[in-house]
Every structure is written in C-alpha cells, then in structure tokens.
C-alpha cells in the first residue's frame, strides 16, 4: 500500500512537472521572445470624395438592384479611419533569414479566397505567402477575366460563371499586385505576395496589428492603392522615408504602439 502511495505521488509530480515545463516552453515563444506592432491610420483635413463607378454592362448583376456602386479603392470610415493600407516588414537583401513564430506555421497550408461577387472582388485586398494557395472563385452568373500583373507574379485567365481556380505564386513582390477584370474594367483588387507572414492590411477603422515579430530593429512600409507609399503620413516620434517607411526596435514581450498615424487628405489629390 505504501508503495502504491509513493507511486501515485511520483506520477502526480511528473504530471505537474510536465505541465510546468510545457507552460515554460510556450511562454518565451508567445510572450517573452516576440514582440508586436500596432497603430491606426487616420485621414485628416479635407477628405477626398468617393467616385461612383460607371457600369456599362451586366447592370442588374453588378449593382445588386441599386442605382450604382462606388469605387472601393478608397474606404474611409466616418471617424477618418483608412481601410486597406498594407503594413509590411521589409528587409534588405543582405539581412539574415527572418525567424518565423510557430503560430504561423500552419498558414502556408491554408488557402486564401478571392471571390468575384456582384462584379466586385471580395475581399478587396488580401495577403498571400509565396507558395500558398489562392482560390479565385466566380459567384456571378457572368464570366470574368482575371488579370494579375505584378513585377514578379503574373496570371491571365478567363473564369466562367460559378467556377473556381487554384493559383500559386513562388516569388514575392515589393508592393501589392493589382488584380483586374478585362471584361468589367471597374472590378479590381490587390494581392500582397511575401515570403514571410509579418504583413497585414488595416481594418475598416484604420487599425492594424502585426503580432509575434522577432526582436530586433525592423523597417515597416505603409502603402495604399490610391497613394502608393504613404510618405506624407505623420507618426509621432518617427521619421518617415520617401518610401513610406519607419524604422523601430521590437523588443521581446512588448508592443510598439504607434498610436494615430495621420495622413492628410491632400495625399489623395492627383
């Protein structure tokens, strides 16, 4: 009996030690060993006007029964939050390979979906890893032409109604790639193709967050389809380069909060 009690105590001790070591092993990866970056992009001053798209064909399908549709390349919420800004960690060619947090390991196996729906691309902007599957789907009752034209990545295909195609790209592009429909010229979208996962798109309110960045001093680029590089943005405490970049240290277990990043409305004037 005494032997059984000692055995049970031993097993409990091993179980506790195993759980303790598991937590200890996870903590440096998720909390201590990695950092985060966040902020919010706000358009200030006179806001640019939103243009209405000209719909010369397939009107019933493309307008969803409405009078018309507006350009979805410039989405600003009532408080000035700017959507679809790409925030990218950029490296020089001479820098060592970027460490990748384990939480991102499964992303490579998860397909990203881009849909033609009511003659729009949804979502309007996506981020893709090199080698990751892109599913292009057509939910409309009309055919579309999908033209992808980047510096390193290209494709050109006709997509029949209610069909889908699988694509992969093996090279990264410095800035997002434009996707267009040759049949319905107002339809467009954006794909950012990168070798690492430290890239995000600002939400409808302009907020963004990149999580689990390896410690170090890193350069982050800000880009929007209507302005290109956000070289006119103001970030408190940081100098912005002509390529819309800031450089900041990322410390283990902490978050760099850039606060409100102010972009003047005049940045959208041609």
DRENNU-548383 format. One record per residue (C-alpha): residue number from 1; chain; x, y negated, z negated. Coordinates in Angstrom, 2 decimals. Example, Ala and Ser with C-alpha at 12.3 -4.5 7.8 and 13.67 -1.06 7.14 Angstrom:
BEGIN
+------+-------+---------+---------+---------+
! resi ! chain !       u !       v !       w !
+------+-------+---------+---------+---------+
!    1 !     A !   12.30 !    4.50 !   -7.80 !
!    2 !     A !   13.67 !    1.06 !   -7.14 !
+------+-------+---------+---------+---------+
// end
This chain:
BEGIN
+------+-------+---------+---------+---------+
! resi ! chain !       u !       v !       w !
+------+-------+---------+---------+---------+
!    1 !     A !    0.00 !    0.00 !    0.00 !
!    2 !     A !    2.83 !   -2.35 !   -0.98 !
!    3 !     A !    4.48 !   -1.52 !    2.35 !
!    4 !     A !    1.30 !   -2.43 !    4.25 !
!    5 !     A !    1.01 !   -5.79 !    2.45 !
!    6 !     A !    4.63 !   -6.64 !    3.32 !
!    7 !     A !    3.97 !   -5.64 !    6.92 !
!    8 !     A !    0.89 !   -7.88 !    7.15 !
!    9 !     A !    2.76 !  -10.81 !    5.61 !
!   10 !     A !    5.55 !  -10.26 !    8.09 !
!   11 !     A !    3.15 !  -10.20 !   11.02 !
!   12 !     A !    1.48 !  -13.39 !    9.83 !
!   13 !     A !    4.87 !  -15.04 !    9.51 !
!   14 !     A !    5.82 !  -14.03 !   13.04 !
!   15 !     A !    2.48 !  -15.30 !   14.37 !
!   16 !     A !    2.91 !  -18.66 !   12.60 !
!   17 !     A !    6.50 !  -18.97 !   13.80 !
!   18 !     A !    5.49 !  -18.12 !   17.37 !
!   19 !     A !    2.71 !  -20.73 !   17.35 !
!   20 !     A !    5.04 !  -23.30 !   15.79 !
!   21 !     A !    7.70 !  -22.67 !   18.41 !
!   22 !     A !    5.09 !  -22.87 !   21.19 !
!   23 !     A !    3.93 !  -26.30 !   19.99 !
!   24 !     A !    7.52 !  -27.42 !   19.54 !
!   25 !     A !    8.37 !  -26.26 !   23.04 !
!   26 !     A !    5.39 !  -28.10 !   24.54 !
!   27 !     A !    5.88 !  -31.36 !   22.64 !
!   28 !     A !    9.13 !  -32.50 !   24.31 !
!   29 !     A !    7.64 !  -31.86 !   27.76 !
!   30 !     A !    4.34 !  -33.64 !   27.32 !
!   31 !     A !    5.08 !  -36.29 !   24.71 !
!   32 !     A !    8.73 !  -36.74 !   23.84 !
!   33 !     A !   10.59 !  -36.01 !   27.06 !
!   34 !     A !    8.50 !  -38.02 !   29.55 !
!   35 !     A !    7.04 !  -41.50 !   29.89 !
!   36 !     A !    4.13 !  -43.25 !   31.58 !
!   37 !     A !    3.36 !  -46.40 !   33.60 !
!   38 !     A !    0.05 !  -48.21 !   33.82 !
!   39 !     A !   -1.48 !  -51.56 !   34.76 !
!   40 !     A !   -4.36 !  -53.28 !   36.52 !
!   41 !     A !   -4.26 !  -55.18 !   39.80 !
!   42 !     A !   -6.43 !  -58.31 !   39.80 !
!   43 !     A !   -7.11 !  -60.65 !   42.73 !
!   44 !     A !   -7.27 !  -64.26 !   41.53 !
!   45 !     A !   -8.38 !  -67.54 !   43.05 !
!   46 !     A !  -10.47 !  -67.65 !   46.19 !
!   47 !     A !  -11.49 !  -64.11 !   47.07 !
!   48 !     A !  -11.31 !  -63.03 !   50.70 !
!   49 !     A !  -14.61 !  -62.45 !   52.47 !
!   50 !     A !  -15.69 !  -58.93 !   53.33 !
!   51 !     A !  -16.33 !  -58.38 !   57.01 !
!   52 !     A !  -19.18 !  -56.32 !   58.45 !
!   53 !     A !  -18.21 !  -53.57 !   60.88 !
!   54 !     A !  -19.51 !  -53.59 !   64.44 !
!   55 !     A !  -21.30 !  -50.29 !   65.13 !
!   56 !     A !  -21.80 !  -49.90 !   68.91 !
!   57 !     A !  -22.79 !  -46.19 !   68.90 !
!   58 !     A !  -24.41 !  -43.46 !   66.77 !
!   59 !     A !  -26.10 !  -46.19 !   64.75 !
!   60 !     A !  -28.62 !  -44.01 !   62.91 !
!   61 !     A !  -25.96 !  -41.60 !   61.63 !
!   62 !     A !  -23.31 !  -44.19 !   60.88 !
!   63 !     A !  -25.38 !  -46.75 !   58.96 !
!   64 !     A !  -27.40 !  -44.26 !   56.86 !
!   65 !     A !  -30.53 !  -46.20 !   57.77 !
!   66 !     A !  -29.06 !  -49.52 !   56.54 !
!   67 !     A !  -28.63 !  -52.73 !   58.51 !
!   68 !     A !  -24.87 !  -52.22 !   58.72 !
!   69 !     A !  -21.71 !  -51.27 !   56.86 !
!   70 !     A !  -18.86 !  -53.39 !   55.56 !
!   71 !     A !  -15.12 !  -52.96 !   56.02 !
!   72 !     A !  -13.89 !  -50.51 !   53.37 !
!   73 !     A !  -10.24 !  -51.56 !   53.68 !
!   74 !     A !  -10.75 !  -54.32 !   51.11 !
!   75 !     A !  -12.66 !  -53.36 !   47.96 !
!   76 !     A !  -12.66 !  -55.90 !   45.11 !
!   77 !     A !  -14.96 !  -55.48 !   42.12 !
!   78 !     A !  -16.81 !  -58.47 !   40.54 !
!   79 !     A !  -14.00 !  -58.95 !   37.99 !
!   80 !     A !  -11.34 !  -59.08 !   40.72 !
!   81 !     A !  -10.06 !  -55.50 !   40.38 !
!   82 !     A !   -8.46 !  -54.35 !   43.63 !
!   83 !     A !   -9.01 !  -50.73 !   44.69 !
!   84 !     A !   -6.80 !  -48.57 !   46.93 !
!   85 !     A !   -3.45 !  -50.09 !   46.04 !
!   86 !     A !   -0.75 !  -47.44 !   46.37 !
!   87 !     A !    1.75 !  -47.44 !   43.49 !
!   88 !     A !    4.80 !  -45.35 !   44.38 !
!   89 !     A !    8.02 !  -44.37 !   42.64 !
!   90 !     A !   10.71 !  -44.91 !   45.28 !
!   91 !     A !   14.24 !  -43.54 !   45.25 !
!   92 !     A !   17.39 !  -44.44 !   47.11 !
!   93 !     A !   18.75 !  -41.70 !   49.35 !
!   94 !     A !   21.81 !  -41.41 !   47.11 !
!   95 !     A !   19.84 !  -40.67 !   43.94 !
!   96 !     A !   19.69 !  -37.16 !   42.49 !
!   97 !     A !   16.65 !  -34.93 !   42.86 !
!   98 !     A !   13.76 !  -36.19 !   40.76 !
!   99 !     A !   12.76 !  -33.95 !   37.80 !
!  100 !     A !    9.11 !  -32.84 !   38.04 !
!  101 !     A !    6.96 !  -32.34 !   34.96 !
!  102 !     A !    5.43 !  -28.81 !   34.68 !
!  103 !     A !    1.89 !  -30.25 !   34.70 !
!  104 !     A !    2.35 !  -31.00 !   38.41 !
!  105 !     A !    3.48 !  -27.52 !   39.43 !
!  106 !     A !    0.01 !  -26.34 !   40.47 !
!  107 !     A !   -0.75 !  -29.42 !   42.57 !
!  108 !     A !    1.14 !  -28.02 !   45.57 !
!  109 !     A !   -1.40 !  -25.16 !   45.78 !
!  110 !     A !   -4.48 !  -27.41 !   45.55 !
!  111 !     A !   -5.91 !  -28.64 !   48.84 !
!  112 !     A !   -6.74 !  -32.33 !   49.31 !
!  113 !     A !  -10.00 !  -33.02 !   51.17 !
!  114 !     A !  -10.69 !  -35.85 !   53.60 !
!  115 !     A !  -14.26 !  -35.97 !   54.95 !
!  116 !     A !  -15.96 !  -37.72 !   57.83 !
!  117 !     A !  -19.36 !  -38.57 !   56.36 !
!  118 !     A !  -21.83 !  -41.11 !   57.81 !
!  119 !     A !  -18.99 !  -42.34 !   60.02 !
!  120 !     A !  -16.70 !  -43.19 !   57.11 !
!  121 !     A !  -13.65 !  -41.41 !   55.74 !
!  122 !     A !  -14.18 !  -40.32 !   52.15 !
!  123 !     A !  -12.22 !  -40.88 !   50.10 !
!  124 !     A !  -10.78 !  -43.83 !   51.96 !
!  125 !     A !   -7.28 !  -43.22 !   50.56 !
!  126 !     A !   -5.54 !  -40.03 !   49.39 !
!  127 !     A !   -2.09 !  -38.93 !   48.17 !
!  128 !     A !   -0.56 !  -35.74 !   49.54 !
!  129 !     A !    2.60 !  -33.79 !   48.71 !
!  130 !     A !    4.76 !  -32.54 !   51.56 !
!  131 !     A !    3.62 !  -29.01 !   52.38 !
!  132 !     A !    0.30 !  -29.48 !   50.58 !
!  133 !     A !   -2.84 !  -28.51 !   52.49 !
!  134 !     A !   -5.05 !  -31.29 !   53.81 !
!  135 !     A !   -8.60 !  -30.19 !   54.66 !
!  136 !     A !  -10.20 !  -32.54 !   57.21 !
!  137 !     A !  -13.96 !  -31.96 !   57.29 !
!  138 !     A !  -16.67 !  -33.39 !   59.51 !
!  139 !     A !  -20.05 !  -33.58 !   57.76 !
!  140 !     A !  -21.65 !  -35.64 !   60.53 !
!  141 !     A !  -23.87 !  -34.48 !   63.38 !
!  142 !     A !  -21.50 !  -36.13 !   65.85 !
!  143 !     A !  -17.92 !  -35.30 !   66.76 !
!  144 !     A !  -14.94 !  -37.34 !   65.60 !
!  145 !     A !  -11.40 !  -37.86 !   66.78 !
!  146 !     A !   -8.77 !  -37.71 !   64.02 !
!  147 !     A !   -5.58 !  -39.56 !   64.89 !
!  148 !     A !   -2.80 !  -39.56 !   62.27 !
!  149 !     A !    0.10 !  -41.77 !   63.24 !
!  150 !     A !    2.97 !  -42.24 !   60.80 !
!  151 !     A !    6.69 !  -42.71 !   61.16 !
!  152 !     A !    7.41 !  -39.04 !   60.48 !
!  153 !     A !    3.96 !  -37.41 !   60.47 !
!  154 !     A !    1.57 !  -37.22 !   63.41 !
!  155 !     A !   -1.51 !  -35.32 !   64.49 !
!  156 !     A !   -4.24 !  -35.78 !   67.06 !
!  157 !     A !   -7.33 !  -33.59 !   67.14 !
!  158 !     A !  -10.99 !  -33.57 !   68.02 !
!  159 !     A !  -13.25 !  -32.45 !   65.20 !
!  160 !     A !  -16.58 !  -31.02 !   66.29 !
!  161 !     A !  -19.65 !  -31.75 !   64.21 !
!  162 !     A !  -19.96 !  -29.77 !   60.95 !
!  163 !     A !  -16.46 !  -28.32 !   61.27 !
!  164 !     A !  -13.18 !  -28.49 !   59.37 !
!  165 !     A !   -9.44 !  -28.18 !   59.99 !
!  166 !     A !   -6.42 !  -27.46 !   57.82 !
!  167 !     A !   -3.27 !  -29.58 !   58.21 !
!  168 !     A !    0.15 !  -29.72 !   56.54 !
!  169 !     A !    2.98 !  -32.24 !   56.76 !
!  170 !     A !    6.58 !  -31.44 !   55.93 !
!  171 !     A !    8.17 !  -34.91 !   55.77 !
!  172 !     A !    7.49 !  -37.85 !   53.51 !
!  173 !     A !    6.71 !  -41.36 !   54.77 !
!  174 !     A !    7.86 !  -44.53 !   53.04 !
!  175 !     A !    4.41 !  -46.13 !   53.22 !
!  176 !     A !    0.88 !  -44.73 !   53.73 !
!  177 !     A !   -0.09 !  -43.27 !   57.12 !
!  178 !     A !   -3.12 !  -44.65 !   58.94 !
!  179 !     A !   -5.92 !  -42.24 !   59.96 !
!  180 !     A !   -8.24 !  -43.40 !   62.75 !
!  181 !     A !  -11.16 !  -42.11 !   64.79 !
!  182 !     A !  -10.71 !  -42.74 !   68.52 !
!  183 !     A !  -14.45 !  -42.30 !   69.16 !
!  184 !     A !  -15.67 !  -44.63 !   66.40 !
!  185 !     A !  -12.89 !  -47.26 !   66.07 !
!  186 !     A !  -14.16 !  -48.77 !   62.79 !
!  187 !     A !  -13.52 !  -45.47 !   60.97 !
!  188 !     A !  -10.14 !  -45.40 !   59.27 !
!  189 !     A !   -8.39 !  -44.23 !   56.13 !
!  190 !     A !   -4.98 !  -43.80 !   54.55 !
!  191 !     A !   -2.77 !  -40.85 !   53.58 !
!  192 !     A !    0.37 !  -41.21 !   51.50 !
!  193 !     A !    2.71 !  -38.23 !   52.02 !
!  194 !     A !    5.52 !  -37.86 !   49.48 !
!  195 !     A !    7.91 !  -35.19 !   48.22 !
!  196 !     A !    7.18 !  -35.91 !   44.54 !
!  197 !     A !    3.93 !  -36.47 !   42.59 !
!  198 !     A !    4.72 !  -39.84 !   40.98 !
!  199 !     A !    2.38 !  -41.81 !   43.23 !
!  200 !     A !   -1.17 !  -42.99 !   42.53 !
!  201 !     A !   -3.96 !  -45.14 !   44.00 !
!  202 !     A !   -5.64 !  -47.89 !   42.00 !
!  203 !     A !   -9.25 !  -47.23 !   40.99 !
!  204 !     A !  -12.31 !  -49.37 !   41.75 !
!  205 !     A !  -11.45 !  -51.74 !   38.87 !
!  206 !     A !   -7.79 !  -52.03 !   39.92 !
!  207 !     A !   -6.46 !  -49.82 !   37.12 !
!  208 !     A !   -3.77 !  -47.20 !   37.71 !
!  209 !     A !   -1.60 !  -44.86 !   35.66 !
!  210 !     A !    1.35 !  -42.63 !   36.56 !
!  211 !     A !    1.91 !  -40.00 !   33.86 !
!  212 !     A !    4.82 !  -37.78 !   32.84 !
!  213 !     A !    7.62 !  -39.70 !   34.56 !
!  214 !     A !   11.16 !  -38.56 !   33.74 !
!  215 !     A !   13.12 !  -41.02 !   31.56 !
!  216 !     A !   15.35 !  -43.41 !   33.46 !
!  217 !     A !   15.28 !  -46.73 !   35.28 !
!  218 !     A !   12.96 !  -46.46 !   38.25 !
!  219 !     A !   11.72 !  -48.61 !   41.10 !
!  220 !     A !    7.97 !  -48.78 !   41.82 !
!  221 !     A !    6.49 !  -50.10 !   45.05 !
!  222 !     A !    3.00 !  -51.64 !   45.42 !
!  223 !     A !    1.29 !  -51.51 !   48.83 !
!  224 !     A !   -2.18 !  -52.27 !   50.22 !
!  225 !     A !   -3.51 !  -51.80 !   53.74 !
!  226 !     A !   -4.53 !  -55.47 !   54.15 !
!  227 !     A !   -1.27 !  -57.00 !   52.94 !
!  228 !     A !    1.37 !  -54.30 !   53.25 !
!  229 !     A !    3.92 !  -54.80 !   50.46 !
!  230 !     A !    2.44 !  -56.77 !   47.54 !
!  231 !     A !    5.35 !  -59.20 !   47.49 !
!  232 !     A !    3.12 !  -62.05 !   46.25 !
!  233 !     A !    1.95 !  -60.25 !   43.10 !
!  234 !     A !    2.90 !  -61.62 !   39.68 !
!  235 !     A !    3.95 !  -59.16 !   36.98 !
!  236 !     A !    4.78 !  -60.69 !   33.60 !
!  237 !     A !    8.43 !  -60.09 !   32.71 !
!  238 !     A !    9.39 !  -58.62 !   36.09 !
!  239 !     A !   10.88 !  -59.85 !   39.33 !
!  240 !     A !    9.04 !  -58.69 !   42.46 !
!  241 !     A !   11.13 !  -57.85 !   45.53 !
!  242 !     A !   10.18 !  -58.70 !   49.16 !
!  243 !     A !    9.14 !  -55.02 !   49.45 !
!  244 !     A !    6.61 !  -55.38 !   46.61 !
!  245 !     A !    8.83 !  -53.51 !   44.13 !
!  246 !     A !    9.59 !  -53.87 !   40.45 !
!  247 !     A !   12.29 !  -52.01 !   38.51 !
!  248 !     A !   11.62 !  -50.84 !   34.96 !
!  249 !     A !   13.10 !  -48.40 !   32.45 !
!  250 !     A !   10.85 !  -45.49 !   31.49 !
!  251 !     A !   11.54 !  -44.15 !   28.01 !
!  252 !     A !   10.71 !  -40.70 !   26.67 !
!  253 !     A !    7.44 !  -40.59 !   24.75 !
!  254 !     A !    6.36 !  -44.16 !   25.58 !
!  255 !     A !    4.18 !  -46.07 !   28.04 !
!  256 !     A !    5.18 !  -49.13 !   30.06 !
!  257 !     A !    2.00 !  -51.22 !   30.25 !
!  258 !     A !    2.33 !  -53.86 !   32.97 !
!  259 !     A !   -0.98 !  -55.44 !   31.93 !
!  260 !     A !   -2.78 !  -57.51 !   34.56 !
!  261 !     A !   -0.88 !  -57.73 !   37.81 !
!  262 !     A !   -2.11 !  -60.90 !   39.51 !
!  263 !     A !   -2.40 !  -61.05 !   43.29 !
!  264 !     A !   -3.50 !  -64.42 !   44.74 !
!  265 !     A !   -6.44 !  -64.29 !   47.13 !
!  266 !     A !   -4.38 !  -66.15 !   49.73 !
!  267 !     A !   -2.27 !  -63.00 !   50.15 !
!  268 !     A !   -5.07 !  -61.64 !   52.36 !
!  269 !     A !   -5.12 !  -64.59 !   54.74 !
!  270 !     A !   -3.55 !  -63.91 !   58.12 !
+------+-------+---------+---------+---------+
// end
